[in-house]
Amino acid sequence: MHTQTPLSTHSPAEPGTRTFRPDVIPTDYLFQGNQEILISHKGEHYRLRITKNGKLILTK
């Protein structure tokens, strides 16, 4: 029988520790209260933003 690892825990964590799977990053952790972030990839910059409808848009 296989049990799934929860995506996050509800217990308080120490500052600086993640409480989610390393391959799943929640947007609230990634954006930290902002509506957009800049991502650098191979010398190029990309803008990831949350729309008014809660969708994600990635632009170069």
Secondary structure, DSSP 8 states (H G I E B T S, - for coil): ------SB--S---TT---B-TT---HHHHHTT-SEEEEEETTEEEEEEE-TTS-EEEE-
